[in-house]
Amino acid sequence: MPVTNRQLIDLLGSDADSLLGYTAKGFKRDTLHLPGGDFVDRVMSATDRSCSVLRNFNQILNTGRLARTGYVSILPVDQGIEHSAGASFAANPIYFDPENIVKLAIEGGCNAVASTLGVLGACSRKYAHRIPFLVKLNHNEILSYPNKYDQIQFASVKQAFDMGAVAVGATIYFGSAESDRQIVEVSRLFAQAHELGLVTVLWCYLRNSAFKQGDKDYSLAADLTGQANHLGVTIQADIIKQKLPENNGGYNALKFGKTDKRVYSELTPGDHPIELCRYQVANCYMGRSPLINSGGASGEHDFADAVRTAVINKRAGGMGLISGRKAFQRPMGDGVKLLNVIQDVYLEPGITIA
């Protein structure tokens, strides 16, 4: 049974009024290319993407509980490499078996399941026709000692295409010493993906120890993540995955790069979380390449945190959430409920664009 508006309000707690009643003052909603059931026809059909890319994008939009709404709920499980299998699956060991990852996405009503070549390849003949597959092409493995932070290629576009995937994904650590190489590599992979008709999704993350100043982590700043998004759409990422911004003013605090005072006074007034997230959307060509925000790590208040993130993303003009650890680091039935609660935010007509 769908969560009622009252239940969503209760999960938002003291943030309910400020998030649900807010009217954006920076970028106006009528300047954005907003999600909708006609998104491919209205927005993507004007691009240079092939008919196959448009068809595959539409397949993602027409799957799961959010089918035909223009919004997406994606289950990503690549943490077995990114965080180690033990650290990721010890809480719920059934997910050492790749089939259960796909089952969770299907039972949870997701638009797609995103994972590694190995996970999706292990059960592709059984499930690739039942739910859209998104193959993550590169990863940061943490078995090397000392640990390093570099995304390296694990899979080819051809392998993803051959298993029946509709999309590929990759991560770039913008701001890192390796980012120049990663930009070139991922740009080439995305060009190959488009040639084969696959949708491209970019994990658009910032990574540099200098971005942490005192108790603030400016890798989550709206101005810096916004620019990362802008670089991501430049290499033709069809969808941008980004962490929800938690602060602003990274350029000024770190005293590098170029910015403009109007970014902070006119475009993100008051540092309201919806304004900060909308700045991320604006840097995705005003929504022409949709923004999905990540769900973050699992914690004590997962349901409340997930609803808060979904409300901010939706009201800012984003296309949805990609949430993994909150869902799979609990019993499957509870994981399904978590995914459904996220989806209920996007199905709730009373939660509108700010």
Contacts in CASP RR format, 6 or more apart in sequence:
PFRMAT RR
TARGET T0000
AUTHOR 0000-0000-0000
METHOD contacts of the structure
MODEL  1
MPVTNRQLIDLLGSDADSLLGYTAKGFKRDTLHLPGGDFVDRVMSATDRS
CSVLRNFNQILNTGRLARTGYVSILPVDQGIEHSAGASFAANPIYFDPEN
IVKLAIEGGCNAVASTLGVLGACSRKYAHRIPFLVKLNHNEILSYPNKYD
QIQFASVKQAFDMGAVAVGATIYFGSAESDRQIVEVSRLFAQAHELGLVT
VLWCYLRNSAFKQGDKDYSLAADLTGQANHLGVTIQADIIKQKLPENNGG
YNALKFGKTDKRVYSELTPGDHPIELCRYQVANCYMGRSPLINSGGASGE
HDFADAVRTAVINKRAGGMGLISGRKAFQRPMGDGVKLLNVIQDVYLEPG
ITIA
2 340 0 8 1.000
2 344 0 8 1.000
2 347 0 8 1.000
3 340 0 8 1.000
3 341 0 8 1.000
3 344 0 8 1.000
3 348 0 8 1.000
5 348 0 8 1.000
5 350 0 8 1.000
5 351 0 8 1.000
8 307 0 8 1.000
8 311 0 8 1.000
8 344 0 8 1.000
8 345 0 8 1.000
8 348 0 8 1.000
8 351 0 8 1.000
9 16 0 8 1.000
9 20 0 8 1.000
11 303 0 8 1.000
11 304 0 8 1.000
11 307 0 8 1.000
11 308 0 8 1.000
11 341 0 8 1.000
12 19 0 8 1.000
12 20 0 8 1.000
12 304 0 8 1.000
12 307 0 8 1.000
12 308 0 8 1.000
12 311 0 8 1.000
13 304 0 8 1.000
15 308 0 8 1.000
18 272 0 8 1.000
19 273 0 8 1.000
19 274 0 8 1.000
19 308 0 8 1.000
19 311 0 8 1.000
19 312 0 8 1.000
19 315 0 8 1.000
20 311 0 8 1.000
20 315 0 8 1.000
20 351 0 8 1.000
21 354 0 8 1.000
22 272 0 8 1.000
22 274 0 8 1.000
22 315 0 8 1.000
22 354 0 8 1.000
23 354 0 8 1.000
24 274 0 8 1.000
24 275 0 8 1.000
24 278 0 8 1.000
24 315 0 8 1.000
24 316 0 8 1.000
24 354 0 8 1.000
25 269 0 8 1.000
25 275 0 8 1.000
26 266 0 8 1.000
26 267 0 8 1.000
26 268 0 8 1.000
26 269 0 8 1.000
26 275 0 8 1.000
26 278 0 8 1.000
27 267 0 8 1.000
27 278 0 8 1.000
27 279 0 8 1.000
27 281 0 8 1.000
27 282 0 8 1.000
27 286 0 8 1.000
29 317 0 8 1.000
29 353 0 8 1.000
29 354 0 8 1.000
31 286 0 8 1.000
32 278 0 8 1.000
32 281 0 8 1.000
32 282 0 8 1.000
32 286 0 8 1.000
32 287 0 8 1.000
32 317 0 8 1.000
32 353 0 8 1.000
33 42 0 8 1.000
33 43 0 8 1.000
33 285 0 8 1.000
33 286 0 8 1.000
33 287 0 8 1.000
33 288 0 8 1.000
34 287 0 8 1.000
34 317 0 8 1.000
34 318 0 8 1.000
34 353 0 8 1.000
35 69 0 8 1.000
35 70 0 8 1.000
35 71 0 8 1.000
35 290 0 8 1.000
35 317 0 8 1.000
35 318 0 8 1.000
35 319 0 8 1.000
35 320 0 8 1.000
36 42 0 8 1.000
36 69 0 8 1.000
36 70 0 8 1.000
36 71 0 8 1.000
37 61 0 8 1.000
37 68 0 8 1.000
37 69 0 8 1.000
37 70 0 8 1.000
39 61 0 8 1.000
39 70 0 8 1.000
39 290 0 8 1.000
40 54 0 8 1.000
40 57 0 8 1.000
40 58 0 8 1.000
40 61 0 8 1.000
43 287 0 8 1.000
43 288 0 8 1.000
44 53 0 8 1.000
44 54 0 8 1.000
44 57 0 8 1.000
44 238 0 8 1.000
45 54 0 8 1.000
47 288 0 8 1.000
49 57 0 8 1.000
49 194 0 8 1.000
49 238 0 8 1.000
50 194 0 8 1.000
50 195 0 8 1.000
50 197 0 8 1.000
52 196 0 8 1.000
52 197 0 8 1.000
52 198 0 8 1.000
53 194 0 8 1.000
53 197 0 8 1.000
53 198 0 8 1.000
53 199 0 8 1.000
53 238 0 8 1.000
56 132 0 8 1.000
56 166 0 8 1.000
56 167 0 8 1.000
56 197 0 8 1.000
56 198 0 8 1.000
56 199 0 8 1.000
57 199 0 8 1.000
57 238 0 8 1.000
59 132 0 8 1.000
59 166 0 8 1.000
60 72 0 8 1.000
60 111 0 8 1.000
60 112 0 8 1.000
60 132 0 8 1.000
60 166 0 8 1.000
60 167 0 8 1.000
60 199 0 8 1.000
61 67 0 8 1.000
61 68 0 8 1.000
61 70 0 8 1.000
61 72 0 8 1.000
61 111 0 8 1.000
62 68 0 8 1.000
63 110 0 8 1.000
63 111 0 8 1.000
63 112 0 8 1.000
63 131 0 8 1.000
63 132 0 8 1.000
64 73 0 8 1.000
64 109 0 8 1.000
64 110 0 8 1.000
64 111 0 8 1.000
64 131 0 8 1.000
65 73 0 8 1.000
65 108 0 8 1.000
65 109 0 8 1.000
65 340 0 8 1.000
65 343 0 8 1.000
65 347 0 8 1.000
66 72 0 8 1.000
66 73 0 8 1.000
66 109 0 8 1.000
66 111 0 8 1.000
66 343 0 8 1.000
66 346 0 8 1.000
66 347 0 8 1.000
67 111 0 8 1.000
69 346 0 8 1.000
69 347 0 8 1.000
70 319 0 8 1.000
71 314 0 8 1.000
71 319 0 8 1.000
71 320 0 8 1.000
71 346 0 8 1.000
72 111 0 8 1.000
72 112 0 8 1.000
72 292 0 8 1.000
72 319 0 8 1.000
72 320 0 8 1.000
72 321 0 8 1.000
72 322 0 8 1.000
73 109 0 8 1.000
73 110 0 8 1.000
73 111 0 8 1.000
73 320 0 8 1.000
73 321 0 8 1.000
73 322 0 8 1.000
73 323 0 8 1.000
73 339 0 8 1.000
73 342 0 8 1.000
73 343 0 8 1.000
73 346 0 8 1.000
74 110 0 8 1.000
74 111 0 8 1.000
74 112 0 8 1.000
74 113 0 8 1.000
74 114 0 8 1.000
74 134 0 8 1.000
74 292 0 8 1.000
74 321 0 8 1.000
74 322 0 8 1.000
74 323 0 8 1.000
75 101 0 8 1.000
75 104 0 8 1.000
75 105 0 8 1.000
75 108 0 8 1.000
75 110 0 8 1.000
75 112 0 8 1.000
75 113 0 8 1.000
75 114 0 8 1.000
75 322 0 8 1.000
75 323 0 8 1.000
75 324 0 8 1.000
75 327 0 8 1.000
75 328 0 8 1.000
75 339 0 8 1.000
76 113 0 8 1.000
76 114 0 8 1.000
76 115 0 8 1.000
76 134 0 8 1.000
76 136 0 8 1.000
76 294 0 8 1.000
76 322 0 8 1.000
76 323 0 8 1.000
76 324 0 8 1.000
77 88 0 8 1.000
77 95 0 8 1.000
77 101 0 8 1.000
77 113 0 8 1.000
77 114 0 8 1.000
77 115 0 8 1.000
77 119 0 8 1.000
77 324 0 8 1.000
77 328 0 8 1.000
78 114 0 8 1.000
78 115 0 8 1.000
78 116 0 8 1.000
78 119 0 8 1.000
78 136 0 8 1.000
78 139 0 8 1.000
79 87 0 8 1.000
79 88 0 8 1.000
79 324 0 8 1.000
79 325 0 8 1.000
80 86 0 8 1.000
80 87 0 8 1.000
80 88 0 8 1.000
80 89 0 8 1.000
80 116 0 8 1.000
81 116 0 8 1.000
81 139 0 8 1.000
81 140 0 8 1.000
81 141 0 8 1.000
81 154 0 8 1.000
82 139 0 8 1.000
82 140 0 8 1.000
82 142 0 8 1.000
83 142 0 8 1.000
84 142 0 8 1.000
84 143 0 8 1.000
85 96 0 8 1.000
88 95 0 8 1.000
88 325 0 8 1.000
88 328 0 8 1.000
88 329 0 8 1.000
89 95 0 8 1.000
89 96 0 8 1.000
89 328 0 8 1.000
91 298 0 8 1.000
91 329 0 8 1.000
91 330 0 8 1.000
92 328 0 8 1.000
92 329 0 8 1.000
92 330 0 8 1.000
92 331 0 8 1.000
92 332 0 8 1.000
94 100 0 8 1.000
94 332 0 8 1.000
95 101 0 8 1.000
95 104 0 8 1.000
95 328 0 8 1.000
98 115 0 8 1.000
98 118 0 8 1.000
98 119 0 8 1.000
98 120 0 8 1.000
98 121 0 8 1.000
98 122 0 8 1.000
98 123 0 8 1.000
99 122 0 8 1.000
99 123 0 8 1.000
99 126 0 8 1.000
99 127 0 8 1.000
100 332 0 8 1.000
101 113 0 8 1.000
101 115 0 8 1.000
101 119 0 8 1.000
101 328 0 8 1.000
102 113 0 8 1.000
102 120 0 8 1.000
102 123 0 8 1.000
102 127 0 8 1.000
102 131 0 8 1.000
103 332 0 8 1.000
104 327 0 8 1.000
104 328 0 8 1.000
104 332 0 8 1.000
104 335 0 8 1.000
104 336 0 8 1.000
104 339 0 8 1.000
105 112 0 8 1.000
105 113 0 8 1.000
105 131 0 8 1.000
106 113 0 8 1.000
106 127 0 8 1.000
106 130 0 8 1.000
106 131 0 8 1.000
107 332 0 8 1.000
107 333 0 8 1.000
107 336 0 8 1.000
108 335 0 8 1.000
108 336 0 8 1.000
108 339 0 8 1.000
108 340 0 8 1.000
109 336 0 8 1.000
109 339 0 8 1.000
109 340 0 8 1.000
109 343 0 8 1.000
110 131 0 8 1.000
110 339 0 8 1.000
111 132 0 8 1.000
112 131 0 8 1.000
112 132 0 8 1.000
112 133 0 8 1.000
112 134 0 8 1.000
112 166 0 8 1.000
112 167 0 8 1.000
113 120 0 8 1.000
113 131 0 8 1.000
113 132 0 8 1.000
113 133 0 8 1.000
113 134 0 8 1.000
114 134 0 8 1.000
114 135 0 8 1.000
114 136 0 8 1.000
114 167 0 8 1.000
114 169 0 8 1.000
114 201 0 8 1.000
114 322 0 8 1.000
115 134 0 8 1.000
115 135 0 8 1.000
115 136 0 8 1.000
116 135 0 8 1.000
116 136 0 8 1.000
116 139 0 8 1.000
116 154 0 8 1.000
116 155 0 8 1.000
117 135 0 8 1.000
117 136 0 8 1.000
117 137 0 8 1.000
117 154 0 8 1.000
117 155 0 8 1.000
117 159 0 8 1.000
117 160 0 8 1.000
120 128 0 8 1.000
120 133 0 8 1.000
120 135 0 8 1.000
120 163 0 8 1.000
120 165 0 8 1.000
121 163 0 8 1.000
124 133 0 8 1.000
124 163 0 8 1.000
124 164 0 8 1.000
124 165 0 8 1.000
127 133 0 8 1.000
128 163 0 8 1.000
128 164 0 8 1.000
128 165 0 8 1.000
132 165 0 8 1.000
132 166 0 8 1.000
132 167 0 8 1.000
133 160 0 8 1.000
133 163 0 8 1.000
133 164 0 8 1.000
133 165 0 8 1.000
133 166 0 8 1.000
133 167 0 8 1.000
134 165 0 8 1.000
134 166 0 8 1.000
134 167 0 8 1.000
134 168 0 8 1.000
134 169 0 8 1.000
134 199 0 8 1.000
134 201 0 8 1.000
135 155 0 8 1.000
135 159 0 8 1.000
135 160 0 8 1.000
135 163 0 8 1.000
135 165 0 8 1.000
135 167 0 8 1.000
135 168 0 8 1.000
135 169 0 8 1.000
136 154 0 8 1.000
136 155 0 8 1.000
136 168 0 8 1.000
136 169 0 8 1.000
136 170 0 8 1.000
136 171 0 8 1.000
136 203 0 8 1.000
137 153 0 8 1.000
137 154 0 8 1.000
137 155 0 8 1.000
137 156 0 8 1.000
137 157 0 8 1.000
137 160 0 8 1.000
137 168 0 8 1.000
137 169 0 8 1.000
137 170 0 8 1.000
137 189 0 8 1.000
138 151 0 8 1.000
138 152 0 8 1.000
138 153 0 8 1.000
138 154 0 8 1.000
138 155 0 8 1.000
138 170 0 8 1.000
138 171 0 8 1.000
138 182 0 8 1.000
138 185 0 8 1.000
138 186 0 8 1.000
138 189 0 8 1.000
139 151 0 8 1.000
139 152 0 8 1.000
139 154 0 8 1.000
139 171 0 8 1.000
140 148 0 8 1.000
140 149 0 8 1.000
140 150 0 8 1.000
140 151 0 8 1.000
140 152 0 8 1.000
140 171 0 8 1.000
140 173 0 8 1.000
141 152 0 8 1.000
149 173 0 8 1.000
149 176 0 8 1.000
149 207 0 8 1.000
150 173 0 8 1.000
150 176 0 8 1.000
150 178 0 8 1.000
150 182 0 8 1.000
151 170 0 8 1.000
151 171 0 8 1.000
151 172 0 8 1.000
151 173 0 8 1.000
151 178 0 8 1.000
151 182 0 8 1.000
153 185 0 8 1.000
153 189 0 8 1.000
157 168 0 8 1.000
157 189 0 8 1.000
157 192 0 8 1.000
157 193 0 8 1.000
157 196 0 8 1.000
157 198 0 8 1.000
158 192 0 8 1.000
158 196 0 8 1.000
160 168 0 8 1.000
160 193 0 8 1.000
160 198 0 8 1.000
161 196 0 8 1.000
161 197 0 8 1.000
161 198 0 8 1.000
165 198 0 8 1.000
166 198 0 8 1.000
166 199 0 8 1.000
167 193 0 8 1.000
167 198 0 8 1.000
167 199 0 8 1.000
167 200 0 8 1.000
167 201 0 8 1.000
167 238 0 8 1.000
168 189 0 8 1.000
168 190 0 8 1.000
168 193 0 8 1.000
168 198 0 8 1.000
168 199 0 8 1.000
168 200 0 8 1.000
168 201 0 8 1.000
169 200 0 8 1.000
169 201 0 8 1.000
169 202 0 8 1.000
169 203 0 8 1.000
170 186 0 8 1.000
170 189 0 8 1.000
170 190 0 8 1.000
170 200 0 8 1.000
170 201 0 8 1.000
170 202 0 8 1.000
170 203 0 8 1.000
171 182 0 8 1.000
171 202 0 8 1.000
171 203 0 8 1.000
171 205 0 8 1.000
172 179 0 8 1.000
172 182 0 8 1.000
172 183 0 8 1.000
172 186 0 8 1.000
172 202 0 8 1.000
172 203 0 8 1.000
172 204 0 8 1.000
172 205 0 8 1.000
172 228 0 8 1.000
172 231 0 8 1.000
172 232 0 8 1.000
173 179 0 8 1.000
173 182 0 8 1.000
173 205 0 8 1.000
173 206 0 8 1.000
173 207 0 8 1.000
174 204 0 8 1.000
174 205 0 8 1.000
174 206 0 8 1.000
174 207 0 8 1.000
174 227 0 8 1.000
174 228 0 8 1.000
174 231 0 8 1.000
175 206 0 8 1.000
175 207 0 8 1.000
175 208 0 8 1.000
175 211 0 8 1.000
176 182 0 8 1.000
176 207 0 8 1.000
176 208 0 8 1.000
183 231 0 8 1.000
183 235 0 8 1.000
186 202 0 8 1.000
186 235 0 8 1.000
187 235 0 8 1.000
187 236 0 8 1.000
190 200 0 8 1.000
190 202 0 8 1.000
190 235 0 8 1.000
190 236 0 8 1.000
190 237 0 8 1.000
191 236 0 8 1.000
193 199 0 8 1.000
193 200 0 8 1.000
194 200 0 8 1.000
194 236 0 8 1.000
199 238 0 8 1.000
199 239 0 8 1.000
200 236 0 8 1.000
200 237 0 8 1.000
200 238 0 8 1.000
200 239 0 8 1.000
201 237 0 8 1.000
201 238 0 8 1.000
201 239 0 8 1.000
201 240 0 8 1.000
201 241 0 8 1.000
202 232 0 8 1.000
202 235 0 8 1.000
202 237 0 8 1.000
202 239 0 8 1.000
202 240 0 8 1.000
202 241 0 8 1.000
203 241 0 8 1.000
204 225 0 8 1.000
204 228 0 8 1.000
204 229 0 8 1.000
204 231 0 8 1.000
204 232 0 8 1.000
204 237 0 8 1.000
204 240 0 8 1.000
204 241 0 8 1.000
204 242 0 8 1.000
205 219 0 8 1.000
205 228 0 8 1.000
205 242 0 8 1.000
205 243 0 8 1.000
206 218 0 8 1.000
206 219 0 8 1.000
206 220 0 8 1.000
206 224 0 8 1.000
206 225 0 8 1.000
206 228 0 8 1.000
207 219 0 8 1.000
208 219 0 8 1.000
210 254 0 8 1.000
211 217 0 8 1.000
211 218 0 8 1.000
211 219 0 8 1.000
211 221 0 8 1.000
211 224 0 8 1.000
211 250 0 8 1.000
211 254 0 8 1.000
212 218 0 8 1.000
212 219 0 8 1.000
213 253 0 8 1.000
213 254 0 8 1.000
216 247 0 8 1.000
216 253 0 8 1.000
217 246 0 8 1.000
217 247 0 8 1.000
218 224 0 8 1.000
218 247 0 8 1.000
218 249 0 8 1.000
218 250 0 8 1.000
218 253 0 8 1.000
218 254 0 8 1.000
219 225 0 8 1.000
219 243 0 8 1.000
220 243 0 8 1.000
220 244 0 8 1.000
220 245 0 8 1.000
220 246 0 8 1.000
220 247 0 8 1.000
221 245 0 8 1.000
221 246 0 8 1.000
221 247 0 8 1.000
221 248 0 8 1.000
221 249 0 8 1.000
221 250 0 8 1.000
221 253 0 8 1.000
222 245 0 8 1.000
222 247 0 8 1.000
222 248 0 8 1.000
222 249 0 8 1.000
222 268 0 8 1.000
222 271 0 8 1.000
222 275 0 8 1.000
222 276 0 8 1.000
222 277 0 8 1.000
222 279 0 8 1.000
222 280 0 8 1.000
223 248 0 8 1.000
223 249 0 8 1.000
223 250 0 8 1.000
223 251 0 8 1.000
223 259 0 8 1.000
223 263 0 8 1.000
223 264 0 8 1.000
223 268 0 8 1.000
223 279 0 8 1.000
224 249 0 8 1.000
224 250 0 8 1.000
224 251 0 8 1.000
225 242 0 8 1.000
225 243 0 8 1.000
225 245 0 8 1.000
225 280 0 8 1.000
226 242 0 8 1.000
226 279 0 8 1.000
226 280 0 8 1.000
226 282 0 8 1.000
226 283 0 8 1.000
227 283 0 8 1.000
228 242 0 8 1.000
229 240 0 8 1.000
229 242 0 8 1.000
229 280 0 8 1.000
229 283 0 8 1.000
229 284 0 8 1.000
229 291 0 8 1.000
230 283 0 8 1.000
230 284 0 8 1.000
232 240 0 8 1.000
232 289 0 8 1.000
233 240 0 8 1.000
233 283 0 8 1.000
233 284 0 8 1.000
233 285 0 8 1.000
233 288 0 8 1.000
233 289 0 8 1.000
237 289 0 8 1.000
238 289 0 8 1.000
239 289 0 8 1.000
239 290 0 8 1.000
239 291 0 8 1.000
239 292 0 8 1.000
239 319 0 8 1.000
240 280 0 8 1.000
240 284 0 8 1.000
240 289 0 8 1.000
240 290 0 8 1.000
240 291 0 8 1.000
240 292 0 8 1.000
241 292 0 8 1.000
241 293 0 8 1.000
241 294 0 8 1.000
241 322 0 8 1.000
242 280 0 8 1.000
242 291 0 8 1.000
242 292 0 8 1.000
242 293 0 8 1.000
242 294 0 8 1.000
243 293 0 8 1.000
243 294 0 8 1.000
243 296 0 8 1.000
244 273 0 8 1.000
244 277 0 8 1.000
244 293 0 8 1.000
244 294 0 8 1.000
244 295 0 8 1.000
244 309 0 8 1.000
244 312 0 8 1.000
244 313 0 8 1.000
245 273 0 8 1.000
245 276 0 8 1.000
245 277 0 8 1.000
245 279 0 8 1.000
245 280 0 8 1.000
247 271 0 8 1.000
247 276 0 8 1.000
248 264 0 8 1.000
248 268 0 8 1.000
248 271 0 8 1.000
248 276 0 8 1.000
249 259 0 8 1.000
249 264 0 8 1.000
251 257 0 8 1.000
251 258 0 8 1.000
251 259 0 8 1.000
252 259 0 8 1.000
252 264 0 8 1.000
263 279 0 8 1.000
267 275 0 8 1.000
267 279 0 8 1.000
267 282 0 8 1.000
268 275 0 8 1.000
268 276 0 8 1.000
268 278 0 8 1.000
268 279 0 8 1.000
269 275 0 8 1.000
273 312 0 8 1.000
274 312 0 8 1.000
274 315 0 8 1.000
274 316 0 8 1.000
274 354 0 8 1.000
275 316 0 8 1.000
277 291 0 8 1.000
277 293 0 8 1.000
277 312 0 8 1.000
277 313 0 8 1.000
277 316 0 8 1.000
277 317 0 8 1.000
277 318 0 8 1.000
278 316 0 8 1.000
278 317 0 8 1.000
278 354 0 8 1.000
280 291 0 8 1.000
280 293 0 8 1.000
280 316 0 8 1.000
281 287 0 8 1.000
281 291 0 8 1.000
281 316 0 8 1.000
281 317 0 8 1.000
281 318 0 8 1.000
284 290 0 8 1.000
284 291 0 8 1.000
287 317 0 8 1.000
287 318 0 8 1.000
290 318 0 8 1.000
290 319 0 8 1.000
290 320 0 8 1.000
291 313 0 8 1.000
291 316 0 8 1.000
291 317 0 8 1.000
291 318 0 8 1.000
291 319 0 8 1.000
291 320 0 8 1.000
292 313 0 8 1.000
292 318 0 8 1.000
292 319 0 8 1.000
292 320 0 8 1.000
292 321 0 8 1.000
292 322 0 8 1.000
293 309 0 8 1.000
293 312 0 8 1.000
293 313 0 8 1.000
293 318 0 8 1.000
293 320 0 8 1.000
293 321 0 8 1.000
293 322 0 8 1.000
294 321 0 8 1.000
294 322 0 8 1.000
294 323 0 8 1.000
295 305 0 8 1.000
295 306 0 8 1.000
295 309 0 8 1.000
295 321 0 8 1.000
295 322 0 8 1.000
295 323 0 8 1.000
295 324 0 8 1.000
295 325 0 8 1.000
295 326 0 8 1.000
296 305 0 8 1.000
296 309 0 8 1.000
296 323 0 8 1.000
296 324 0 8 1.000
296 325 0 8 1.000
296 326 0 8 1.000
297 325 0 8 1.000
297 326 0 8 1.000
298 325 0 8 1.000
298 326 0 8 1.000
298 329 0 8 1.000
298 330 0 8 1.000
299 305 0 8 1.000
299 326 0 8 1.000
302 326 0 8 1.000
302 330 0 8 1.000
302 338 0 8 1.000
303 338 0 8 1.000
303 341 0 8 1.000
305 326 0 8 1.000
306 321 0 8 1.000
306 323 0 8 1.000
306 326 0 8 1.000
306 338 0 8 1.000
306 341 0 8 1.000
306 342 0 8 1.000
307 341 0 8 1.000
307 342 0 8 1.000
307 345 0 8 1.000
309 321 0 8 1.000
309 323 0 8 1.000
310 320 0 8 1.000
310 321 0 8 1.000
310 342 0 8 1.000
310 345 0 8 1.000
310 346 0 8 1.000
311 345 0 8 1.000
311 351 0 8 1.000
313 319 0 8 1.000
313 320 0 8 1.000
313 321 0 8 1.000
314 320 0 8 1.000
314 345 0 8 1.000
314 346 0 8 1.000
314 351 0 8 1.000
314 353 0 8 1.000
315 351 0 8 1.000
315 352 0 8 1.000
315 353 0 8 1.000
315 354 0 8 1.000
316 354 0 8 1.000
317 353 0 8 1.000
320 346 0 8 1.000
321 342 0 8 1.000
323 338 0 8 1.000
323 339 0 8 1.000
323 342 0 8 1.000
326 335 0 8 1.000
326 338 0 8 1.000
327 335 0 8 1.000
327 336 0 8 1.000
327 338 0 8 1.000
327 339 0 8 1.000
328 335 0 8 1.000
330 338 0 8 1.000
345 351 0 8 1.000
END
